[in-house]
Amino acid sequence: MIDRLKEDVQTAMRKDPAARHPLEVALAYPGLHAIWLHRIAHGVWSADHFIIARLISHLSRFLTGIEIHPGASIGRRFFIDHGDGVVIGETAEIGDDVMLYHGVTLGGDSMEREKRHPTVEDGVTIGTGATVLGPITIGKEANIGAGAVVLNSIPPHCTAIGNPAELTGDCTQTVREWEASLRDTDES
């Protein structure tokens, strides 16, 4: 547990050039506090103590301005920079080494009790004010630009910008390989 807390502080130190000292990060970074409280809430949620988990989540939102549903699954070395206004829905799945900026929404597109929030794979960065909706996948090491509205899956190693989000730059080879792997999976 202590190692995990240290890892989170080290992640913030690595990803935020404004961070000056580990103690500053541990005491004054609301994104870090939201992650720590989420881990507690998620553990309680996983033990089927839903009301207590929601209360912990609610307290976290009050203290940090960041709303993470206790059912959301979040990997290691996750960092939220600035954080205010971030919303992460119940069925969201976030991999390792993901970074979100303030105002990001990982939202649902259905009222059904099903997978309705995004899956964000390892190494993804999502810019300020981006909205990612539905049970889509943001591929490994992809980048989502500030203010983007993402309604479709984004292939690994690609960048998406705009509203609605479109791929930018050259990731043609990646897209071909990704589409081929999806076809292979569908045929299995």
C-alpha positions in Angstrom: 0.0 0.0 0.0 2.8 2.5 0.9 4.6 1.6 -2.3 1.5 2.4 -4.3 1.1 5.8 -2.6 4.8 6.5 -3.3 4.3 5.4 -6.9 1.4 7.9 -7.3 3.4 10.8 -5.9 6.4 9.9 -8.2 4.0 9.8 -11.2 2.7 13.3 -10.4 6.3 14.5 -10.0 7.2 13.0 -13.4 4.1 14.2 -15.3 3.8 17.7 -13.8 6.7 20.1 -14.4 5.2 22.5 -11.8 5.6 19.9 -9.0 8.5 20.9 -6.8 8.5 18.5 -3.9 6.9 15.1 -3.1 5.4 16.5 0.1 3.7 19.3 -1.9 2.3 16.8 -4.3 1.0 14.5 -1.4 -0.6 17.4 0.4 -1.8 19.8 -2.3 -2.8 17.8 -5.5 -6.5 17.2 -5.7 -6.1 14.8 -8.6 -4.0 12.6 -6.4 -6.4 12.8 -3.5 -9.3 11.9 -5.9 -7.4 8.8 -7.0 -6.6 7.7 -3.5 -10.2 8.2 -2.3 -11.4 6.3 -5.5 -9.2 3.3 -4.6 -10.9 3.1 -1.2 -14.4 3.6 -2.7 -13.7 1.0 -5.4 -12.6 -1.5 -2.8 -15.7 -0.9 -0.8 -17.8 -1.1 -4.0 -16.2 -4.4 -5.0 -17.2 -5.7 -1.6 -20.9 -4.9 -2.5 -21.1 -2.0 0.0 -22.6 0.3 -2.6 -24.0 3.0 -0.4 -20.8 3.4 1.6 -18.8 3.5 -1.6 -21.0 6.2 -3.1 -20.6 8.3 0.1 -16.8 8.0 -0.1 -17.1 9.0 -3.8 -19.4 11.9 -2.9 -17.0 13.2 -0.2 -14.1 12.9 -2.8 -16.1 15.0 -5.3 -16.8 17.6 -2.6 -13.2 17.8 -1.6 -11.5 17.7 -5.0 -14.1 18.7 -7.7 -13.4 15.4 -9.4 -16.2 12.8 -9.8 -15.1 9.2 -10.1 -17.8 6.6 -9.8 -16.7 3.9 -7.4 -17.4 1.2 -10.0 -14.9 2.6 -12.4 -11.7 0.5 -12.9 -8.5 2.5 -12.9 -5.0 1.2 -13.4 -1.6 2.2 -12.0 0.3 5.5 -12.4 -3.0 7.3 -13.4 -2.7 11.1 -13.1 -5.2 13.9 -13.3 -3.6 17.3 -13.8 -5.5 20.2 -12.3 -8.6 18.0 -12.2 -11.5 20.2 -11.6 -14.6 19.1 -13.5 -13.3 15.6 -14.4 -16.1 13.0 -14.5 -15.5 9.3 -14.9 -18.5 7.0 -15.2 -19.3 3.7 -13.6 -18.3 1.3 -16.3 -15.2 3.2 -17.4 -12.0 1.2 -17.6 -8.7 3.0 -17.5 -5.4 1.4 -18.0 -1.9 2.1 -16.7 0.0 5.4 -17.3 -3.1 7.4 -18.4 -3.2 11.1 -18.0 -6.3 13.3 -17.9 -6.5 17.1 -17.8 -9.2 19.2 -16.2 -12.8 19.1 -17.5 -12.5 15.6 -19.1 -15.7 13.5 -19.2 -15.6 9.7 -19.7 -19.4 9.4 -20.0 -22.0 7.0 -20.9 -24.4 6.9 -23.8 -27.1 4.6 -22.4 -29.5 4.3 -19.5 -29.2 0.5 -19.5 -27.2 -1.4 -16.9 -24.4 -2.5 -19.3 -21.0 -1.4 -20.4 -21.8 2.2 -21.4 -18.6 4.1 -20.6 -15.2 4.2 -22.5 -12.2 1.9 -22.1 -9.0 3.9 -22.1 -6.0 1.7 -22.8 -2.4 2.2 -21.4 -0.5 5.4 -22.0 -3.4 7.5 -23.3 -3.4 11.3 -22.7 -6.8 13.1 -22.9 -6.7 16.9 -23.1 -8.6 19.6 -21.3 -12.3 19.6 -21.8 -12.5 16.5 -23.9 -15.6 14.4 -23.9 -15.4 10.7 -24.6 -18.8 9.0 -24.7 -20.0 5.4 -24.9 -18.6 1.9 -24.7 -15.7 2.8 -27.1 -12.0 2.1 -26.9 -9.2 4.7 -26.9 -6.3 2.6 -28.0 -2.9 2.3 -26.4 -0.8 5.6 -26.3 -3.5 7.5 -28.3 -3.9 11.3 -27.7 -7.2 13.1 -27.5 -7.0 16.8 -28.1 -8.4 19.5 -25.9 -12.1 20.0 -26.4 -12.5 17.0 -28.6 -15.8 15.1 -28.6 -15.0 11.4 -29.2 -18.0 9.2 -30.1 -16.0 6.4 -31.9 -13.1 4.2 -31.0 -9.6 5.7 -31.6 -6.8 3.3 -32.8 -3.6 3.0 -30.8 -0.9 5.6 -31.3 -3.2 8.0 -33.0 -4.3 11.5 -32.2 -7.9 12.7 -32.4 -9.0 16.3 -32.4 -12.2 18.3 -33.0 -16.0 18.0 -32.6 -16.8 15.4 -33.7 -13.3 14.0 -33.2 -11.3 13.0 -36.3 -7.9 11.4 -36.6 -5.1 13.8 -37.4 -1.5 13.2 -38.5 -0.3 10.0 -40.1 -1.5 6.9 -38.3 -2.7 5.1 -41.5 -0.5 2.0 -40.9 -1.7 1.8 -37.3 -5.3 2.1 -38.4 -4.9 -0.7 -41.0 -3.3 -3.0 -38.4 -5.9 -2.2 -35.8 -8.8 -2.8 -38.2 -7.2 -6.1 -39.2 -6.9 -7.2 -35.6 -10.6 -6.3 -35.0 -11.6 -8.4 -38.0 -9.5 -11.3 -36.7 -11.2 -11.0 -33.2 -14.7 -10.9 -34.8 -13.9 -14.0 -36.9 -12.8 -16.0 -33.8 
